[in-house]
Amino acid sequence: MKTKLFVITPPFTQLNTPYPATAYIKGFLNTKNVAAVQADLGIDVILELFSKKGLVDLFLYSGNLFENVSSRAESRDEISDNSKRIFALQDEYIKTIDAVIQFLQGKNPTLALQICQEDFLPEASRFAQLEELDWAFGTMGTQDKAKHLATLYLEDISDFIVECVDENFGFSRYAERLGRSANSFDELYEALQQKPTYIDAILISLLKAKIEAVQPTLFLISVPFPGNLYSAFRCAQWVKQNHPEIKISMGGGFPNTELRSLSDARVFEFFDFITLDDGEVPIEELIFNLENPNSNSYKRTFLLEDGKVVYKNNSLKHDYKQAYVGTPDYSDLPLDKYISVIEIVNPMHRMWSDGRWNKLTMAHGCYWGKCTFCDISLDYIKVYEPVAANLLCDRMEDLMQQTGQNGFHFVDEAAPPALMRALALEILRRKLAVTWWTNIRFEKSFSADLCLLLKASGCIAVSGGLEVASDRLLKLIDKGVTVEQVAKVTRNFTEAGIMVHAYLMYGYPTQTIQETVDSLEMVRQLFEAGILQSGFWHQFAMTAHSPVGLYPEKFGVTKATEAIGTFANNDIDYKDATGINHDKFSFGLKKSLFNFMHGICFDYELQDWFDFKIPKTKIDPDFIFNALEEGNDFNTKPNAKVVWLGGKPSLEHFTKSKKGQTWEMMTLTFHDKKESFTIQTNKNEGDWLVEILKKITVSNSKHYTFQEVKADFEAQFEDFELFWYSKPVNTLREFGLLVL
């Protein structure tokens, strides 16, 4: 029998855009002519719940709780005043919910005017944050302010659900606690034996309808995060109980990192298979096995045999090269129904939660692959394979046609600078109007000119790991960068008009209190210099597949236990030889960063952010300023590409006389998108310049090197360096003559 697949992401991931795993798998299956239907049950549940009917049902369901409390005077404190207020205002929520959801879907933009009047939406505790809004949205307009207010409105309802209906609810995760560091399956298994929750009931009703419509023979559940795990098991449980003929498999980021040592047979009461790492070949083998029952060939797959968990990797098939995995296919997903929210006033977090992004990957794995806190022993990091720039552009054009969206989020571990350059050149050659952003390492390769090229191609933001802003710790992490280098690179991006977000880390093994304070001072200076626009502090977590987790003794830490759990194994409890409680720094680091992102409080003493004594910083107050003042290197590599981003000039000839001598001169007028400008040169050099600009224009497929441009000039004239550093060429350099 021909296999038919149903591929889902269970609740919840993002509200604004689909998590891409199912689209990647469907795109691959298209290349094999395998029928597959995909669904994002997260957005489906949210839209069912946050609707007029959904809220009527919700308040009706919770009404019993309020009736019981009101009849018992001693129990009235069991429910918060906030939830009592929301329940009392239920008619206002029911009246406004459909209009708000449509507004957040981009279908009802005029509602922004009414939302911003601040007497349209019912308000509960989340609106206590409103004093920040004048700062945040004063120059951003009513649409953004209204999105933020509408988000607060949804979060108020979410708070009500958590307190009165289902404590596990969250917009981007569900029952996450049950998936985090679940070394034992006991707690999750026990939860699955309980009666389905209110949210479970909505999920199961939607799943039932889809299973009946699709009638799959193989059901694939992608589990990217711990917050998807419980719902994944609930989905699998219902299908097992009601459609035992359907085979069920789990894949995705969570099993790839957490379930590599799985041994609990109870998991296979819910799933038939769990596959690891790249899903294409494992799924292809599952399909072959289902269609050919005598086959017993598996790729990186857990299953149950004779009541015991076994791991099979006996397939002779190699993983597919990135050129052959196909273009992600977003069909079946309700792209016009995702909702864009603005949760917190952080420019990069806003990009994650606002707007619809087509997700692509420039390169599989990480080209650096050395950071000691990272899972560099696993294939998703260590197997590095870039995709050719022309193929990436083909996929971008396919997705734009398919989805009607021209925004791209490249979800790389770290996008390679050379490939970013090649992609930008190809985007510009094809004259594509796109917007894109990605994750990077702060490499010195990101010169000022490369950043200008990326900006011209549509790059609007980059995020990268500064981690611990201490050169000693950066060396211990094997990050391959210094704070000084990071400052120069972030300056280059900022000056090109590309937003920069920094991932910041504290609590790394052997990190001292002094180093935490000094790291905060570095971050303060970076924001004060205006070369960082966004950041987020993460506390170090030791994972099983990182060098720190594999060789803790090299990093001055001791594992709390060597025992390997029967279910999930990734986050490891450990003791640091310093004995420092890094948790206490969390609030002060995050509060200071919040203010720095607002552009304020740079003059505060670092001590002001903490309610306990800290040492004074040892960092020079002008460290970042001095790093940025260092002169540029004027040595240009002969093989560097020379590219012209501008257009053709209009020409005017004139003569210039001095002391009886006459020169034929030329004025070249260029029209940049923002302004027009002119340069003057003698006629012969002007004629050469016009011709060379035609050759090196970005729309040409051939790119000339600096050496080739120099040789071309010197075939007619002398002293190329004198010409290259002259005023006319310097002017062109300011308007798009780039050396890459």
N, C-alpha and C positions, 0 to 999 in steps of 0.2 A: 504494500500500500504506500502511495506517495505521502511523504511527510508534509504536514502543514504546521507552521510554527506560529506561536503567539508569544511576543516578547514584551515584557513590561518593566517599568520602573515603579516600585511600590512607594507609597507615601513615606516621607515627604522629602523633596530636595529644594528646588527653587520655584518661586511663583512666577518669575518673569520670562523664563526660557526653559526649554526641555533639557534635562541632563542628556548628554549626547550618546551614551553607550548604546542604547537601543537603535539609534539612527545609524551608528557605525556598523552594527551587526546587520541591520536590514540592508544597508548599502553593499556589504560584502555578499549577503545571500542573493542579492540581485545579480551579481556576477556569476552565480552558480544556478540561476533560474530556479531558485527555491522560494516557494510562496511563503510570505511572512506578513503578519499584521502586528503593529506595535501600539502600545498605549502608555500614557503617563497617568497612572491612577492617582498620583499626588494632586495634579491640577484638577482632575475629575472630582475627587473628594472635596477639595476646597470650593469648587464652584457649586457643588450640590449643597454643601453646608452653608456657605455664605450667599444665600439667595433668599427671596421672600418666603418660599415654602420651607427652606432649610431652617430659617430663624423661627418661623411659626412652630415647627416641630421641636426645635431646640428649647424654646421657652416653655412649651407645653410639657416637655419631658422634665425640665428642671423645676416646673411649678410644684410638683409633689414635694420636693425638698423644702421649698419655701413655706408650703402649707404646714408641713410637719414641724418646722422650726417655730413658726408663729404660734402654734398651739402649745409650745413648751417654752415658757418664759425663760427658764434656766439655759436654754439652748440658743438664744438669740445672738449670742456672740460667736456662734460657730461659723456664721457667714459674715464676710467683711462688709463694711458700709459700701465699698466700691461695687461689689456684686449686687447688693440690695438696690443701689442706684440704677445699675444697668437693667436689672429685672423690672424695676418700676418704669423705666423708659423704653420698655420693649416695643411699644407701638411705634416710637420714633425710629428705632433701629429697623423694624420690619418695613416701615414706609420708605426708608432711604437706601436700603442695602443694594437693590438691583441697580439703581442709578449710580451709586458709588462704584460698584464693580464694573459697570460699563465704562465709566470715566477712566478707571485704572487700566482698562483694556484698550484705551485710546479711541473709544467709540462715541464718547459724549463730552468733548472738550469744553463746551460752553458751561458745563456744571462747575468748572473751576471758579468762575466768578461768584457763584452762590456759596461754594464751600469756603471761600476766603472771607466771606462776610462774617464767619464764625458764629452764625446763629442758625445754620442749616443742619449741622451734624450734632447729634447728642454727644456730650462730652463726659468722660469719666477720668480716672486717675492719670492716664497717659498724657492728657492735655496739660498736666502740671508743668511740662517741659516748654511751654509756649514762649517763655521770655527769650529763648534763644532765637526765635524765628526771624526777628527783624535783622539780626546779624546774618543769619544763614541765607535768607531769601530776599533781602532788600533789593538786591540787584539782579535776581534770577527770575523774577516774574511770577505771575499768578499760577501758571500751570504747575511749577515745581512746588510752590507753597501748598497748593491744593493737594498735590500728591502726598506730601508729608502729613498734612492734616487727615487725609483719608486713610493713610497708613496707621496713624494713631488711633483712629476710629476702629479699624480692624483689630488692632492690638488690644483695645479695650474689650472687644467681644472675645478675643482669644483668652484674655485673663479670666473672663467669666466662665468660659468653657473649662479651663484648667481647674478653677476652684469648685465649680458646681456640677460639671458633667464628666470630664475625663482628664485626670491629672497628667496624663502622658502626652497631651496635645501640644504641638508646636508647629509653626508655619513651615519650617524647613527641616523638621525632624519629628519622629514619633517614637515614644518609649525609648529614647536614646540611651537612657541609663541601663537598660537591659542588654544593650549591645556593646557598651564600653567595657573593655577589659573583662569580658565574660569568660574567664578561664574555665569555669564550669558551666554546663548547659542547664543546671538544675533550676535556676531562677527563671530563665526564659521558658523552660519546659513547663514549669509550674504555672506561669502566667498563661500559657497556651491551653492549659486544662480548664481555665476559668471561662465563665460565660463571656462571649464577645462584648466588648465595650460599645458605647454609643457610636464612636468613630468607626470601630470594626464593622458594625452593622451597615453603615453607609458604604464602606469599602466593599463588603461582601455582596451587597445588592448590585453595585456597579460591576464587580467582577463576574457575577452570575450572568448578567445580561451580555457581557462581552464574550464569555466562554461559549454561551449558547449561540451567539452570532457567528463567531469565528470557527468553532468546532475544531480546535487544534488537536494534533496527535502528540506534539512536543511543546511544552510550556516552559519558556525561559524567563527567569527572574533575575534582573540585574540589581545587585545590592552594592551601591557605591560607598555608603557610609553606615556607621553604627545606627544612625537614626532611621534607616530603612529596614533594619533587620527584623524587628518584631512583625511589621506589616508583611514582609516577605514570607515569614513563616505562617502568618494567618492566611495569606492567599494560598500558599501551598497546602495547608491543612484543609481548607474548604474544597479545593480541587480533588485532593486525595479521597475525601469522604464522599464527594458527590460525583466525581468522574474518575474512578480508579484506573480507567483505561488510558488516561493521558499521562505520559511520562513528564517529569518535572526536573529541571536543572537550575542550579544557582551559579552565577558568575559575577564578576565585577570587583571593584576596589576592595570591598570588605573581605571577601574570602581570599583575595590575592595576598593580603597582608596579614590577616588574622587567623585564617583557618588552615594554614599550611601543615599543621601537626594534628589535624582532626582525628579523633579516635572514638568519639561517643556515638554508638550505634543508633541511639534514639533520634539523632538528626535525620536518619533515613526513614523514619516514620512519615516525614514530610517531603523529603526530596529523594529522587532516584539517583541524581548525579550532582556533584559539585566540581566545577572546573576552575583551574587556576590560570592566571596570566592571560596573554592574548587569546581571545575567544574564538577566532576564526576556525582554526584546525580542530580544536576540541569539539566545537559544535558540528563541524562537517563530519567528524567521526561518529558522533552520536546519531546523526541522521543516517549515516551508512549502516550503523548497527541496528537501528530500528527497521530499516528497509531490508536488511539482510541478517536475520536472527542468528545465523551461524557464525557471524563475524564477532571477533572479540578484540577489536583494535581500538585503543583509547589514547587520547593525548592529555596528559596532566589532569586526570580525572579521579575523584574519590567516588566509590560506590560500595554497596554492601554485598558481600559474598559469604554464604554460610554463616550469617549472623554477625560477621565481623567487618569493620571498615577496612577497605583496601585501597591503595593508591596505584593507579595503572597509568603507565606512560610508555606503552609498547608500540605506539604508532610509528611507522617509518616515515610519515609525512613531516616535512620541515614547515616551520611557520612561514606564512606568506610575507614576501617583501612588501613594503608600504606602497609600492607602485601598483600592486595587484589586489589591494583590499577594497577597491571601489570608493565611490563618493558617498558620504553620509546621506541617507535618505530620510527626510523628515515627514514624508507622507503618512497619513493616518493621525498625526498629532494635531491638536486644535490650535494652530499657531496664532490665530486671531483671538484666542480666549485667554492667553496668559496675561497676568496682571503685573504692571510695573509699579513698584512701591519705592518709597524713600524712607528707610527705617531710621537711620542715624545720619547725622550731618558729617559724613566722611566722604570725600570725593571719590575714593576708589571703591569703597563699599557701595556707594550709589551705583557705580557701573555694574557691580555684580547683581544688583537687585532691580535695576531700572532699565527697561528696554529689552528688545529681543535680539539675541546674538546667535548667528550661525557659528557652530564650534568646529574647529579644524585643528589639526596637529601638523606643525612644520617638520618635526622630527620625533621619531620614537626614541624614548630614553633620554639620557642626559649626556652631552658631549664632555662634560667635566667629570662627573661621576666619582668625586673624591670626598665630598663633605661628610664628616664623621658622624653627624646626627641623622643622616639620610639613609634610606633603605637601599644602599648601593649594591647589596648582594642579590637583589631581586631583579628579574628580567625587565620590569617596567622602567627601571633606572639604568641598569648596566648594559642592556642591548641597545646600542645607539645606531639609528639608521635615519638619515635625513631624507626628505621627499624633495624631488627636483622642483625648482621654482616654477617652471612652465606647467608641471602637473598640478601644483598647488593652485595656480591661477585658473587652470581648467576647472578644478573642483569649485573654486570660488564662483566662477561664472555659472556653473551648473546649479549651485545652491541659490544664487541670486535669482535665477530663472524659476527654480522650484519653489522658493519660499517668498519671493518678492521683497526680501530684506537684504541690504547691502552692508550690514554690520557683522564683523567677524571677531570672535575671541579665539585666539590660538592658545590652546590649553597645554602648551608644552611645559615640561619640567623646567627647562631653560632654553629659550630659542637661540640658535647659534647666530652670532653677528654676521658671518659671511652669507648665510642663507637668508637672513633678514635683508641684507643688501641686495642679493639676487632677486628676492621676491619683490622688493620695492621697485627695482628697475623694471621688472616684468609687468608689474601693475601700471607703472607710468608708460611703458612702451605700448601697452594695450589700451591706454587711456580709460582705465576703469575708475569710476567714482565710488570708492569704498571707504569704510571706517574700520579700523582694526586696533587691537591691543593684545599684549602678550606678557609673559613672564620672562625675565632675563637674568643673567649674571652681570654685575657691574664691571664688565671687561674694559680694558683701556682701548680695545678696538672701536668702541663707540666714540669716535672722534666727533668734533663739531659738525663736520661736513656730512658724516654718515647720519647723524641725528637729523640734519636738515633734509636729507634724502628721504628718510623714514617718514618725517612729517609730511613731505610733499606727496607721498604715496597714500596717505590717509591714516598713519599711525597717530593715535591721540593720547595713548598712555602706556606706561610700562610699570611692572612691579618687579621688585628684586630683593634678594636677601642681603641686608646689611648685617643681619643677625646681631652679634655682640660687637659694638663699636669700640673694639680694643684690638690693637695689632697682635698682642700676644695670643689672645683667644682666637682671633681669625686664623692665625697660623696653626693653632691646635685643632681647630675645626677643619683645617686644610681647605679654606675657602678660596685661596688663590687671589685674594684682593687685599688691599690696605684701605684704611679709612680715608687717607689722602686721595687714593685712586677713585674711591667711591664718590668723593666730593667733586672731583673733576668731571666724572661721567654724568653725575646728576646735574651739574651745571650745564653741560652740553645739551642734555635732553631738555632742561628747563628753558634755556635760551632759544631752542628750536620750537618751543611751544608745545612740548610733550609733557604731560603730567607724570610725576614720579611718585610711586608708593614704595615704601620700604618695609619689609618684614623685619621686625626687631625681636631679639631673643634675650631673656635673662635666666639666670639659674643654670648656666652650662657648667658641667663638672669642673671643679677647681676654681670657678669664678669667685673672686673675693668681693666683699662689700665695696671696697675702693674701686674695683673695676666696674661694678654696677653704677656707681655714682659717676665715674668718668665716662662711661658709655652714655648715660643720660646727658651729660654736658656736651658730648659730641653731637648727639641728636638735637639738642637745643641750638647749637651753633649752625647746624645744617638747615634747620627751619628758619632761623634768624637771617641766614644768608639768602633765603628765598629759593633754595635749590632742592628742597623736598616739599612736596605739597600734601603728602598723606603718609600715614604709617600705622602700624599696629604691633603692640607688644605681645609676644607669646612666651609662656614659660616653657623651658626645656622639658621635653618628655623623652625618656629612653625607650627606644623600640628594639625589638628582638633582632631585626635584620640590618641594623646599622652597625658600623664599626664600634661605637660605644657599647651597644648591646652585646655584640659578639666578643669584644675584648675589653671588658670594663676595667680590668686592672691597669690597662695602659692610660686610663683617664682618671684614675684616683677615685673610682666608685666601686661599690660592692653590691651585687644583686641581693635583694631581700630573700630570695629563694631560688634554687636551681630547678625546682619542680616545673614540669611542663604540663599545662592543663590539657584536659581532654577535648576542649572546645576551642575557644579563641586564645591566641597567644601573639601579642604584639607589644602593648605597653608593659613595661617592666618596672616594678617597684625597686628602688635602689637607695643606698646611703652614700652621701658625698663625704669625702674625707674632711672637707672644711667644716662640716656640721652646721652650716649656715641655713637658716630658715628663709628661703627665697620668697615664699608666699607673701611675706609681709611687705614686699616691695611693690606688689601688683597694683594696689590702688594708687599710690603716688606716681608710679610710672605712667599709668593710663590717664590719670587726671592731668598731669603736666603735658602729655602729648596732645590731649584734647584741646588744651589752651594754645599750645604752639601751632596746631593746625588752624586755629582761629586767628593766628598772627598776633597773639597777645602774651603778656607775662614773661617775656624774654629777660626782663630785668629782675625777676624774682630770684632770690637765693634758692639753690637746689634744696636746701633744708626745709624751705617752706612747703614742699610737696609731701613731706613725711611727718608723722606724729611721733617719731622716735629719732634719736640722735644718729646722724650720719657724718662721715668724715668730709672735709672740704675736698673739692675736686683738685686733681693735680694737672689737669689739662690747661695749657696756655689759653687764655680767653680769646686769642686771635688765631688759634690753630687752623681753623677752616679758612678764615680770611687769608692767611699767609699761604696756605696750600693752593688757593685759587689764584694768588698773585704771581706764582711761578711762571716764567716765560714759556712761550710755545716753542716747539722744535720745528725749525724751518726746513729740515731735511725731508724731502719728498721721495718716497720709494719709486724707483723707475717703473715698476710694474703696477703702480696704483692707477685705477681707472679715472679718466677725466670725463665729466658729464656736464652737459648744459641743460638746465631745467627750463630756461626761458624760451622766448619765441624768436622769430626773425626780426632783425632791425630794419628800419627805414633809413635810407642813406641820403646825405647831402654833401656835395663837394664844394670846397672853397680854397682859396689860395691865401697863404700867409707870408708876409714879407718882413724882413728885418735886416737892416744894414746892407741893402742892395741884393740880398738873397731872397729867393722865392721858393716856397714849398707847397706842393699840392697836399691838401689836407682833406679829412673826411670827418663828418659828424654822424655817429650811429645813434639812432633813437630807439629805445626799447620800451615796450609796454608790459610792465609787470601787473599782476592781478590787482595790486593795491595802488601802484603809482607808475608814472612814466619817468624815465631817466635817460640821460645822454652821456656819451663818452666821445672824446676827440682823439684822433691819431693821424699819423701821416697816411697818405693814400695807399702806399704799397702794403704797409703793415695792416691797414684797415681792410684791404681786399683779402689778405690772407686770413684775417680774423673772421670775416664773414664766412669764408669757405670752411674754416676749421669748426666754427660753431654749427654749421650744417652737418658736419661729419659726426660731431660728438653729442648732437642733440639726443635727449633721452629716449625719443621715439624710435631711434635706429636700433636694429638688433645687434649690430657690431659695436663693441665698446673699445675705444682707443685708450692705450696706456699713456702715462705721462712721458715715457721714453719715446713713444711713437709721435706724440704731439711735438715734443722737442725736436726730433729728427726732421719732421715735416717743416718746422720753422727754419731750422738751420740749413735746409736745402736751398733757401732763398736769402736768408739774412744771417747776421752774426749776433752773438751774445743773447741767447735765449733768456738767461736768468735776469738780465737787465729789463727785458720786455715783460717777463712773467711777474716781476715785482713792481711794475710801473703802475701809475695811477689808474689808467683805463682798465687794466686787468684786475686791480684791486677792487674797483667799482663793480666789475662783473662778478667777482668772488662774493660780494655782498648780496648779489641778486640771483644767485643760483648757478654759478660756475663752481662745481664741486670736484674735489680730488678725493677719491675713495680707496 
